[in-house]
């Protein structure tokens, strides 16, 4: 059986917290510009210690959504022919 579990532990706690804030604000229809301004005012920085531009916030969020979609569509097949 081959299982790829690369999604486990993929984000640091800081990244998870940052994504959760972005996700919550997007649910309230905030623009990426408003979100980046809010995050900067709260002292958030990128993991590479850069200021969070609207473009960076958008890329982070879309990358998170793509990752979540990919993880939710994992198919696992078990071949029981070799089990004794």
N, C-alpha and C positions, 0 to 999 in steps of 0.2 A: 504494500500500500504506500503510495507517495502522497504526502500532504505537505503543502507549502504554507507555513504559518508566519510569513514575513510581516503580517500586519500586527502581530502581537508585540506590544511595547514599542510601537513605531514613533510615538511622540513623547516628549518630555512633559513633566507636569506643567511647566511654564507654557509650552505650546498648547497643551490641552486647555488650560485656563484661557489663554488668548483666543483660541478658536471658539470656545464656549461664549465668550463675550461678543465676538463678531457674529456668531450664529444667532444669539439672542437679539442683538440689535438689528440684524437683517430681517428677522421675523417681524419687527416693528417697522419695516420698510425704510430704515435709515439708509442713506446713501453711503458709498464707500468713503467719500470725502468727510462726511459727518462722523463716521466711525473712526477714521484715522485721527481726526481732530480730538475726539473724545478719548481715544486710547493714549494719545500723546499727553493730554492733560492729566491723565491718571498715571503717567510715568512709564507706560509700556514702551518697549523697544523691540526690534526684531531679534532673533536669536544670534544674529551677527552684529548686534548693537548698533543698528541703523535706525533712523527715524522711520516711523510707519507712514509711508505715503499712501494715498488712496489706491494707487496701482498695486502696491505691495499687499495691502489688505485684501484687495480683490483676488490677486493670484493665490494668496494663502487660503482664502475661503473656497475658491473654486478647486484648488488642489485637494483640500479636505473633502469636498463633496464627491470628487472623482474617486478618492481613496475609499470613502464610505460606501459608495455604490459598488466598487470592485469587491470589497469585503463582503457585502451582502449578497453577492452573486456567486459565491464559491460553491462548486459542486464537488461532492466527495463520493467516490465510487469504491466499493469494497468488492474485492474478488475473493470469494470464499473457496475457490478451488484448491488453494494451497493450505487451508486450515485443516488440521487433523484432530 
